[in-house]
Structure formats: structure tokens, C-alpha cells
Amino acid sequence: MFENLTDRLSHTLRTVTGKAKLTEDNIKDTLREVRMALLEADVALPVVKDFVNKVKDRAVGTEVSRSLTPGQAFVKIVRAELEQLMGAANEDLDLHAAPPAVVLMAGLQGAGKTTTVGKLARFLKERKKKSVMVVSADVYRPAAIKQLETLAGEVGVTFFPSDISQKPVAIAEAAIREAKLKFIDVVLVDTAGRLHVDSEMMGEIQALHAAIKPVETLFVVDAMTGQDAANTAKAFGDALPLTGVVLTKVDGDARGGAALSVRHITGKPIKFLGMGEKSDALEPFHPDRIASRILGMGDVLSLIEQAEQTLDREKAEKLTKKLKKGKGFDLEDFRDQLQQMKNMGGLGGLMDKLPSMGGVNLAQMGNAQQGAAEKQFKQMEAIINSMTPAERRDPEIISGSRKRRIAMGSGTQVQDIGRLIKQHKQMQKMMKKFTAKGGMAKMMRGMGGMLPGGGMPKF
């Protein structure tokens, strides 16, 4: 997300470096480039005009402090305005109500509403430690009810059954009654979508809202529709008292226009981003972190949170103890590290959150380069899986004939086996250094030596 905008803005903002003072003249061209970059990112025109005017008002005449270059001062202003544009801070779900707290999900058909209900249920269960019930009030698509039942089973939350012969209000009211009896904390109500906004749809969802009085009414919208997403959200916001927006399919949106337009046009905060198909691919929306990502500064806080959720602490601590005792970092440990990285979303998931280095945007390292690295990781795993336990524990015993056997078993070349053993030796040296100082982040950083054409930056 934001790849094109990040690239354009990073290039543009470098042009103001070296000025003793920010004046209207020397930032005019930069502001024009910022305006064009935002328009190309499909940000709505009124939003672009307002944003550029605010940046200009703050930037013109700003004296640059001794410790900052004018470029840095200008970037600081742009970052602050981006944060304000998107909402200044993350707005959490307000679930402070007598249980069950009811959350109503609205949106057009195809926006990913039912999938988002499943993701949100998992988020509330795992991160907020809430008991959750999900129910479908979509009486027009039997497949939607079945899909929600499947998702509820996958994420381990309570599913309240419904069918197309019932009325949406009756379904939701029955679910809430059941939730009270079972002392469930949160009820997520999925609703019917349409291909476009129509009066029948609005009338139905308004009646449902009036009957169940939800504490949160979230509008789910496809980020790939750009500024149309903001306009559709506004149409729903005019009909319903929305409390927030969930942007889905963000991983497929290279422009980011919806994320930058929704708050300004609707006045409603973006609360979550849907980052993929998996049930854990839902992130709380943090405007400050997104602003950093857009300007190529990375999002290290989200990366740390992701690491805390996905890294196997037990394995990491076991490995640290093993290394401290003077035992070697063997190929089974190496394979564990590869799998840990895969759990964090692979290279794509990591690069998106890492800061730029020397003007190079790592998130745009190049699909070809990222693809090559991902392929290399898979190849390494296949090679290690083709070894015997004794070979994994002591790579020194891997002779030429063993290399040929491993190459045949993993579908690779003999030289690939030699390269892996060499990289493993480098990792062993790194691990000794990292464990002396301790820390899981340092252990993960050791993976950097395996990236084609360079290493992972320190974070």
C-alpha cells in the first residue's frame, strides 16, 4: 500500500534540502509535486486542496532549527498534516456497554464484509480477550450465512444460526438474547450488501440499527475503489450513525487514496485495515504509523507488535539458552528462523514496515528482488528438510555424495547445498554476537545476511 505515493513523495521532498529558509518561492515546486502525487494516488480533490493549503500555511516562513535541515522541517510538517488528515490517533472500538456490546457491520456486496466479521471476531478474542458471537442477518445470500459459520469455526467463536426465511431484525434480536444467556461480551452482526447504495437497503439497515442499538456501527469498504470508497462511506454515513470505517483489500491498493480521503469526507475514523485473506490479516489503523510508512520512514512499532504476536517465544528462549551454553546454532535452528520469518508475513510483510535507507524504499525493493528472496528461503527450507537429523545437527559431515543426495531430494543443485552451508556458518557467527547481548529482535535481524544483494537493515 502507498508504494507509488511513497516513491513520488520521497523523491519530491528531497528537493527542498539545502535551503536556509522555507519560503513560498522555494517550496512552490515541491507543493505542486505533492499535489500531483496525491491526485495520482486517487485522493479526492477537495482533500488534496485542503491538505496542500495547510502544509503551505505551516511551511512558508518557517525558520529551520539548527539541528534540522529545511528538508527535514518540511517533511515534519507534511507528516504532521498527514496524521491530522487521517485522524491524528488510533480510535479503538468502544465496547464499554452492558454485555453483550453489539457491533453492526454495513457495506456494499463484495467489499469483504463477512470476511471482516471473521477477522474482527478473531482480533477481539485473541487481542482483547473477549468472548464473541457472530450472526448473519443477510437473508438474501444463503452462502453468506454458511461462510460466516465456517469462519466462526476457524477462529473459534460462537456462531448463532439463521436462515433466509427469517427477518433481519428478528435474527439479530434472537442472537442478542442468546448472547445474554451465555454471558458473551460482544455480538458482531453481519448485514446484507448490495451492488450499489439503494433506498431499500438503507431502509432495512436503518430499521435493524434502531432495533438493536449497536455501540459500534462499522462501514466496510474496498480500498481499491479509491476515492469512490470515501463517497460510498459518506452515503452510508448520511443514512446511519456510523462510528468508524474498515478499509479492506489494502494489500492490493498501491495508491492509498481511500485511506487519505475517508476521514476528511465522512468525518468518521478509519478503525481497521484488512491486509489480506487470512483471518489474522486485520490491523488497527494508526494514522501516525501510516504517515511514517507513506514518507518512507517505516512502521517499526507495528513490526514489533507483529513480532510479539507471531514469534514463538519458547523456541527463541530455548535457542538463546542453547547458544549461551556454548552449543552451536545448527541447521534445525536455522530452519526454525526461516519459519518464524514466514509467520511474520514473509519478506513482503516485513519490507512494508521497514524504513527507507539512503533514499531506497525497501517496500519497493522490487517485486523481482522480493520474489527472488522468498524463492531462496523456500529453497533453503527444502534443502534442510532433505537432510538427515544427523546432518542438520552437524553440517560438517556433509560430504560430496551427501550433497548430491540432498540436491536430488530437494530439487536443487549441488552448489546450492554448498551455498546454504556457507550461509549457515555466517549465521552461526552472527548468533554468537547477538546472544552475548541478548534479545529476540537481534536474533531475527540475523536473517538479514541471507537476503540477495544485501542485508536487512537494523531496526
C-alpha positions as CSV (number, residue, x, y, z in Angstrom):
1,M,0.0,0.0,0.0
2,F,1.1,3.6,-0.8
3,E,4.1,2.3,-2.9
4,N,3.6,4.9,-5.7
5,L,2.9,7.7,-3.3
6,T,5.9,6.9,-1.1
7,D,8.2,6.8,-4.1
8,R,6.9,10.1,-5.5
9,L,6.9,12.0,-2.2
10,S,10.3,10.7,-1.1
11,H,11.8,12.0,-4.4
12,T,9.9,15.3,-4.2
13,L,10.7,16.1,-0.5
14,R,14.4,15.7,-1.2
15,T,14.3,18.7,-3.5
16,V,13.8,21.2,-0.6
17,T,17.0,20.1,1.1
18,G,19.8,22.7,1.4
19,K,17.6,25.8,1.7
20,A,18.3,28.2,4.6
21,K,14.7,29.1,4.9
22,L,11.4,27.7,3.7
23,T,9.7,30.4,1.5
24,E,6.7,30.4,-0.8
25,D,9.1,30.5,-3.8
26,N,11.4,27.7,-2.9
27,I,8.6,25.3,-1.9
28,K,6.2,26.2,-4.7
29,D,7.5,23.4,-7.0
30,T,7.6,20.9,-4.1
31,L,4.0,21.7,-3.2
32,R,3.0,21.2,-6.8
33,E,4.7,17.8,-6.9
34,V,3.0,16.9,-3.6
35,R,-0.4,17.9,-5.1
36,M,0.2,15.8,-8.2
37,A,1.4,12.8,-6.1
38,L,-1.8,12.9,-4.1
39,L,-4.0,13.2,-7.1
40,E,-2.3,10.3,-8.8
41,A,-2.9,8.3,-5.6
42,D,-6.6,8.9,-6.2
43,V,-7.1,11.1,-3.3
44,A,-10.3,13.2,-3.6
45,L,-9.6,16.8,-5.0
46,P,-11.2,18.7,-2.0
47,V,-8.9,16.7,0.3
48,V,-5.8,17.5,-1.8
49,K,-6.6,21.2,-1.9
50,D,-7.2,21.4,1.9
51,F,-4.0,19.3,2.7
52,V,-1.7,21.4,0.4
53,N,-3.1,24.7,1.8
54,K,-2.5,23.6,5.3
55,V,1.1,22.4,4.6
56,K,1.8,25.7,2.8
57,D,0.4,27.8,5.6
58,R,2.6,26.0,8.1
59,A,5.7,25.7,6.0
60,V,6.1,29.2,4.5
61,G,8.4,31.4,6.6
62,T,9.3,28.6,9.0
63,E,12.8,29.1,10.3
64,V,14.8,25.9,10.3
65,S,16.3,25.0,13.7
66,R,20.0,24.3,14.0
67,S,19.6,20.6,14.2
68,L,17.3,20.2,11.2
69,T,17.8,20.7,7.5
70,P,14.9,22.6,5.8
71,G,14.0,19.3,4.1
72,Q,13.6,17.6,7.4
73,A,11.5,20.5,8.7
74,F,9.2,20.4,5.7
75,V,8.9,16.6,5.9
76,K,8.0,17.0,9.6
77,I,5.2,19.4,8.6
78,V,3.9,17.0,5.8
79,R,4.0,14.1,8.3
80,A,2.0,16.1,10.9
81,E,-0.6,17.1,8.3
82,L,-0.9,13.6,7.0
83,E,-1.6,12.4,10.6
84,Q,-4.3,15.1,11.0
85,L,-5.8,14.2,7.7
86,M,-6.2,10.6,8.7
87,G,-7.4,11.2,12.2
88,A,-4.4,12.0,14.5
89,A,-4.6,8.8,16.6
90,N,-6.0,5.3,16.5
91,E,-9.6,5.1,17.7
92,D,-10.3,1.8,19.3
93,L,-13.7,0.1,19.4
94,D,-15.8,1.5,22.2
95,L,-17.1,-1.7,23.9
96,H,-17.9,-0.1,27.2
97,A,-21.5,-1.2,27.5
98,A,-23.5,-3.8,29.5
99,P,-22.7,-7.1,27.8
100,P,-23.2,-8.0,25.1
101,A,-21.8,-5.0,23.2
102,V,-23.4,-5.1,19.8
103,V,-21.3,-4.2,16.7
104,L,-23.2,-3.7,13.4
105,M,-21.3,-4.2,10.1
106,A,-22.5,-2.5,7.0
107,G,-21.2,-2.2,3.4
108,L,-21.7,-3.0,-0.2
109,Q,-21.6,-6.5,-1.6
110,G,-18.1,-7.7,-2.5
111,A,-16.4,-5.3,0.0
112,G,-15.3,-8.2,2.2
113,K,-17.8,-7.6,4.9
114,T,-18.4,-11.3,6.0
115,T,-14.6,-12.0,5.9
116,T,-14.0,-8.9,8.0
117,V,-16.6,-10.1,10.6
118,G,-14.5,-13.3,11.0
119,K,-11.2,-11.3,11.2
120,L,-12.7,-8.9,13.8
121,A,-14.0,-11.8,15.9
122,R,-10.5,-13.3,16.0
123,F,-9.0,-9.9,16.8
124,L,-11.4,-9.4,19.8
125,K,-11.0,-12.9,21.0
126,E,-7.1,-13.0,20.8
127,R,-6.0,-9.4,21.4
128,K,-8.9,-8.1,23.6
129,K,-9.7,-11.3,25.4
130,K,-13.4,-11.0,24.7
131,S,-15.9,-13.8,24.2
132,V,-17.6,-13.3,20.8
133,M,-20.7,-14.3,19.0
134,V,-21.2,-13.8,15.2
135,V,-24.6,-13.7,13.4
136,S,-25.6,-13.2,9.8
137,A,-28.7,-11.0,9.1
138,D,-28.1,-11.4,5.3
139,V,-31.3,-13.2,4.3
140,Y,-30.6,-12.8,0.6
141,R,-27.5,-14.9,0.3
142,P,-27.6,-18.3,2.0
143,A,-23.9,-18.6,1.1
144,A,-23.1,-15.6,3.3
145,I,-24.6,-17.4,6.3
146,K,-22.7,-20.6,5.6
147,Q,-19.5,-18.6,5.0
148,L,-19.8,-16.9,8.4
149,E,-20.4,-20.3,10.1
150,T,-17.2,-21.6,8.6
151,L,-15.2,-18.6,9.6
152,A,-16.6,-18.8,13.2
153,G,-15.4,-22.4,13.4
154,E,-12.0,-21.4,12.1
155,V,-11.4,-18.6,14.6
156,G,-13.1,-20.4,17.5
157,V,-16.0,-18.1,18.3
158,T,-19.8,-18.8,18.8
159,F,-22.0,-18.8,15.7
160,F,-25.7,-18.0,16.0
161,P,-27.6,-19.9,13.2
162,S,-30.0,-18.0,10.9
163,D,-31.8,-18.8,7.7
164,I,-33.4,-16.9,4.7
165,S,-36.9,-17.4,6.0
166,Q,-36.3,-15.0,8.9
167,K,-36.4,-11.2,9.2
168,P,-33.1,-9.5,9.8
169,V,-34.4,-7.7,13.0
170,A,-35.7,-11.0,14.4
171,I,-32.4,-12.7,13.8
172,A,-30.3,-10.0,15.5
173,E,-32.7,-9.8,18.5
174,A,-32.7,-13.5,19.0
175,A,-28.8,-13.6,18.8
176,I,-28.5,-10.8,21.4
177,R,-30.9,-12.7,23.8
178,E,-28.8,-15.9,23.4
179,A,-25.6,-13.9,24.0
180,K,-27.0,-12.5,27.3
181,L,-27.8,-16.0,28.5
182,K,-24.3,-17.3,27.6
183,F,-22.6,-14.2,29.1
184,I,-21.0,-13.3,25.8
185,D,-19.1,-10.0,25.7
186,V,-19.5,-8.9,22.0
187,V,-22.0,-9.7,19.3
188,L,-21.0,-9.0,15.7
189,V,-23.9,-8.6,13.3
190,D,-23.2,-9.1,9.6
191,T,-25.8,-7.5,7.3
192,A,-26.8,-7.8,3.6
193,G,-24.9,-5.9,1.0
194,R,-26.0,-4.6,-2.4
195,L,-24.1,-3.8,-5.6
196,H,-24.9,-0.1,-5.1
197,V,-26.5,2.2,-2.5
198,D,-30.3,2.0,-2.7
199,S,-33.2,3.1,-0.6
200,E,-34.5,-0.4,0.1
201,M,-31.1,-1.4,1.5
202,M,-30.8,1.8,3.6
203,G,-34.4,1.4,5.0
204,E,-33.6,-2.2,6.1
205,I,-30.4,-1.4,7.8
206,Q,-31.8,1.7,9.5
207,A,-34.6,-0.5,10.9
208,L,-32.1,-3.0,12.1
209,H,-29.9,-0.3,13.7
210,A,-33.0,1.2,15.5
211,A,-34.0,-2.2,16.9
212,I,-30.6,-3.4,18.2
213,K,-29.0,0.0,19.1
214,P,-25.3,-1.1,18.5
215,V,-22.5,0.5,20.4
216,E,-20.4,0.5,17.1
217,T,-21.6,0.7,13.5
218,L,-18.7,0.0,11.2
219,F,-18.8,0.6,7.4
220,V,-16.7,-1.9,5.5
221,V,-15.4,-0.6,2.2
222,D,-12.9,-1.9,-0.5
223,A,-9.8,0.4,-0.5
224,M,-9.2,-0.5,-4.2
225,T,-12.2,1.7,-5.2
226,G,-10.1,4.8,-4.3
227,Q,-12.0,8.0,-3.7
228,D,-15.2,6.2,-4.5
229,A,-14.7,4.4,-1.2
230,A,-14.9,7.7,0.6
231,N,-18.0,8.8,-1.4
232,T,-19.8,5.5,-0.6
233,A,-18.9,5.8,3.0
234,K,-20.4,9.3,3.1
235,A,-23.7,7.9,1.6
236,F,-23.9,5.4,4.3
237,G,-22.8,7.9,6.9
238,D,-25.7,10.2,5.9
239,A,-28.2,7.3,6.4
240,L,-26.6,5.7,9.5
241,P,-24.8,7.0,12.6
242,L,-21.5,5.3,11.6
243,T,-18.8,5.2,14.3
244,G,-16.0,4.1,12.0
245,V,-14.7,2.6,8.8
246,V,-12.9,-0.6,8.0
247,L,-10.8,-0.5,4.8
248,T,-10.4,-3.9,3.2
249,K,-8.1,-5.2,0.4
250,V,-5.5,-2.7,1.4
251,D,-2.7,-5.1,0.4
252,G,-3.9,-4.8,-3.2
253,D,-4.1,-1.0,-3.2
254,A,-0.8,0.6,-4.3
255,R,-2.3,4.1,-4.3
256,G,-3.8,4.7,-0.9
257,G,-6.4,7.3,-2.0
258,A,-9.2,5.8,0.1
259,A,-7.1,5.9,3.4
260,L,-6.3,9.5,2.8
261,S,-9.8,10.6,1.8
262,V,-12.2,8.7,4.0
263,R,-11.8,10.7,7.3
264,H,-11.9,14.1,5.6
265,I,-15.0,13.3,3.5
266,T,-17.0,11.3,6.1
267,G,-15.7,12.8,9.4
268,K,-15.6,9.1,10.6
269,P,-12.4,7.5,11.7
270,I,-10.8,4.5,10.0
271,K,-10.5,1.9,12.7
272,F,-9.1,-1.1,10.9
273,L,-7.2,-2.1,7.8
274,G,-7.8,-5.5,6.1
275,M,-4.4,-6.6,4.9
276,G,-5.1,-10.0,3.2
277,E,-7.3,-13.1,3.1
278,K,-6.1,-14.8,6.3
279,S,-8.2,-14.5,9.5
280,D,-5.4,-12.6,11.3
281,A,-4.9,-10.1,8.5
282,L,-6.6,-7.2,10.3
283,E,-4.6,-4.3,11.7
284,P,-5.8,-1.4,13.9
285,F,-5.4,1.8,11.9
286,H,-2.7,4.1,13.3
287,P,-2.5,7.4,11.4
288,D,0.9,8.3,12.8
289,R,2.4,4.9,11.7
290,I,0.7,5.1,8.3
291,A,2.1,8.7,7.8
292,S,5.6,7.3,8.5
293,R,5.1,4.5,6.0
294,I,3.9,6.9,3.3
295,L,7.0,9.1,3.8
296,G,9.4,6.0,3.7
297,M,10.1,6.1,7.4
298,G,8.8,2.7,8.0
299,D,6.5,1.4,10.8
300,V,8.7,-0.2,13.3
301,L,6.1,-0.2,16.1
302,S,3.7,-2.3,14.1
303,L,6.6,-4.6,13.2
304,I,7.4,-5.1,16.9
305,E,3.7,-5.8,17.7
306,Q,3.6,-8.3,14.8
307,A,6.7,-10.0,16.1
308,E,5.3,-10.2,19.6
309,Q,2.2,-11.9,18.3
310,T,3.8,-14.3,15.8
311,L,7.2,-15.2,17.1
312,D,7.5,-18.4,19.1
313,R,9.0,-17.1,22.3
314,E,9.5,-20.5,23.7
315,K,11.7,-21.5,20.7
316,A,13.6,-18.2,20.8
317,E,14.3,-18.6,24.5
318,K,15.3,-22.2,24.1
319,L,17.7,-21.2,21.3
320,T,19.2,-18.4,23.4
321,K,19.8,-20.8,26.3
322,K,21.4,-23.3,23.9
323,L,23.8,-20.7,22.5
324,K,24.7,-19.4,25.9
325,K,25.7,-22.9,26.9
326,G,28.2,-22.9,24.0
327,K,26.2,-25.3,21.9
328,G,26.2,-24.5,18.2
329,F,23.4,-22.9,16.1
330,D,22.6,-26.0,13.9
331,L,20.5,-26.3,10.7
332,E,17.4,-27.2,12.6
333,D,17.6,-23.8,14.4
334,F,18.3,-22.2,11.0
335,R,15.1,-23.7,9.7
336,D,13.1,-22.5,12.7
337,Q,14.3,-18.9,12.0
338,L,13.1,-19.3,8.3
339,Q,9.7,-20.4,9.5
340,Q,9.5,-17.6,12.1
341,M,10.1,-15.1,9.2
342,K,7.4,-16.8,7.2
343,N,5.0,-16.5,10.1
344,M,5.6,-12.7,10.1
345,G,4.2,-12.5,6.5
346,G,7.4,-13.2,4.6
347,L,9.6,-10.5,3.1
348,G,6.7,-8.5,1.7
349,G,5.1,-8.2,5.2
350,L,8.4,-7.1,6.7
351,M,9.6,-4.7,4.0
352,D,6.4,-2.7,4.0
353,K,7.2,-1.7,7.6
354,L,10.9,-1.1,7.4
355,P,12.3,2.4,6.9
356,S,13.9,3.5,3.7
357,M,17.7,3.5,3.6
358,G,19.8,6.0,1.7
359,G,16.7,7.0,-0.3
360,V,15.9,3.4,-1.2
361,N,12.4,2.4,-0.3
362,L,12.7,-1.1,0.9
363,A,9.0,-1.8,0.5
364,Q,9.7,-1.2,-3.2
365,M,12.9,-3.2,-3.2
366,G,11.4,-4.6,-6.4
367,N,8.9,-7.4,-6.8
368,A,11.5,-9.3,-8.7
369,Q,14.0,-9.0,-5.8
370,Q,11.5,-9.8,-3.1
371,G,10.3,-12.8,-5.2
372,A,13.9,-14.0,-5.6
373,A,14.4,-13.7,-1.8
374,E,11.2,-15.6,-1.0
375,K,12.1,-18.3,-3.5
376,Q,15.6,-18.6,-1.9
377,F,14.0,-19.0,1.6
378,K,11.7,-21.8,0.3
379,Q,14.7,-23.5,-1.4
380,M,16.7,-23.3,1.8
381,E,13.9,-24.9,3.8
382,A,13.5,-27.7,1.1
383,I,17.3,-28.4,1.3
384,I,17.3,-28.6,5.2
385,N,14.2,-30.9,5.0
386,S,16.1,-33.2,2.7
387,M,18.9,-33.8,5.2
388,T,19.0,-36.4,7.9
389,P,18.7,-35.3,11.6
390,A,22.5,-36.0,12.0
391,E,23.3,-33.8,9.0
392,R,21.2,-30.9,10.4
393,R,22.9,-31.1,13.7
394,D,26.4,-31.4,12.3
395,P,26.7,-29.9,8.7
396,E,30.5,-30.8,8.8
397,I,29.7,-34.4,8.0
398,I,28.0,-33.4,4.6
399,S,30.4,-34.9,2.1
400,G,30.1,-34.6,-1.8
401,S,28.0,-37.8,-2.0
402,R,25.7,-36.5,0.7
403,K,25.4,-33.2,-1.1
404,R,24.3,-35.0,-4.3
405,R,21.7,-36.9,-2.4
406,I,20.3,-33.8,-0.7
407,A,20.3,-31.9,-4.0
408,M,18.2,-34.7,-5.6
409,G,15.8,-34.8,-2.7
410,S,15.2,-31.1,-2.6
411,G,15.2,-30.5,-6.4
412,T,18.2,-28.2,-6.2
413,Q,21.9,-28.2,-7.5
414,V,24.9,-29.3,-5.5
415,Q,26.3,-25.8,-5.5
416,D,23.0,-24.7,-3.7
417,I,23.8,-27.0,-0.9
418,G,27.3,-25.6,-0.6
419,R,25.9,-22.0,-0.6
420,L,23.4,-22.9,2.2
421,I,26.2,-24.4,4.4
422,K,28.3,-21.3,3.9
423,Q,25.4,-19.0,4.8
424,H,24.7,-21.2,7.8
425,K,28.3,-20.6,9.0
426,Q,27.8,-16.9,8.7
427,M,24.6,-17.1,10.7
428,Q,26.4,-19.1,13.4
429,K,28.9,-16.2,13.8
430,M,26.1,-13.7,14.0
431,M,24.1,-15.6,16.5
432,K,27.2,-15.8,18.9
433,K,27.4,-12.0,18.8
434,F,23.6,-11.4,19.2
435,T,23.2,-13.9,22.1
436,A,26.1,-12.3,24.0
437,K,23.9,-9.1,24.1
438,G,20.5,-10.9,24.2
439,G,17.2,-10.1,22.6
440,M,14.9,-11.7,20.2
441,A,14.9,-8.8,17.7
442,K,18.6,-9.2,17.3
443,M,18.2,-12.9,16.6
444,M,15.6,-12.1,13.9
445,R,17.9,-9.5,12.5
446,G,20.5,-12.2,11.8
447,M,18.3,-13.4,8.9
448,G,19.4,-10.3,7.0
449,G,22.6,-11.9,5.8
450,M,20.6,-14.2,3.6
451,L,18.9,-11.6,1.5
452,P,20.1,-11.5,-2.1
453,G,22.3,-8.5,-2.8
454,G,22.5,-7.3,0.8
455,G,21.2,-7.5,4.3
456,M,18.1,-6.4,6.3
457,P,18.5,-3.0,7.9
458,K,18.8,-2.8,11.7
459,F,15.5,-1.9,13.4
